[in-house]
């Protein structure tokens, strides 16, 4: 699971009071979601093995973001990538990046 270092503010997880966890600056958060993409590079920084591939994925992401949803779906079909429940452009891009070594 990807790891992210909190570099600004606080981050709170958990839907209930019992699940609630508060992270402070310097804490490492494990998440299946890309916290840098969700909250910005001013709040989170990738750490661990995933950090190496982030730069490569950034270039690939820019290429994919320039494409239309139709083109992304066609790319997934050609590359035989199962999109599952991904319908939004950002979700399709995430699935494509995870499926390929860009």
Buried (B, 14 or more C-beta within 10 A) or exposed (E): EBBBBBEEEEBEEEEEEEEEEEBEEEBEBEBEEBBBEEBEEEBBBBEEEBBEBBEEBEEBBEEBEEBEEEEBBEBBEEEEBEBEEBEEBBBBBBBBBEBEEB
